[in-house]
Amino acid sequence: MAIVSHQVNGEWEDWEIQSQSNPNTIYLISLDHDEDTIRCDCPDFHYRKENLRFGGVKLNDNDNHCKHIREDLNGI
């Protein structure tokens, strides 16, 4: 997976990640430092997600992370 862009905006940090299976598809990973939560807009994450403030899961909740978050967290 390739990181297309990375932005920091106060409490938020966003990455755009290119899909491995479809290079024309870009997923957005958002990290909320205040809530200590992360989310991805891929279909797998939406299937796993918990209902926190913005639909994210705790950073340490590896069971509910999609592959994009798992691979991206290695670089955080």
C-alpha positions, 0 to 999 in steps of 0.5 A, a space after each residue: 500500500 502506498 501513502 498518497 498524502 499525509 496531513 496533520 490538522 490539530 488533533 486530527 491526522 489523515 492519510 490517504 492510502 492507495 488500495 493494493 487490489 485497485 490502484 484507482 481506489 484511495 482510502 482515508 485513514 483518520 487518527 483522532 489524537 484527543 480520542 485516541 481513536 482511528 478509522 478508515 473508510 474502506 468497506 472492511 473497516 466499516 464492517 468492523 467499526 465500533 460506534 465511537 464519536 466519529 465511528 472509529 476504534 481505539 488505537 489499541 483495538 487491533 482486532 477491529 483494525 483493517 489491513 490499511 490501519 495495521 500497515 499504516 500504524 507501523 509507520 506512526 
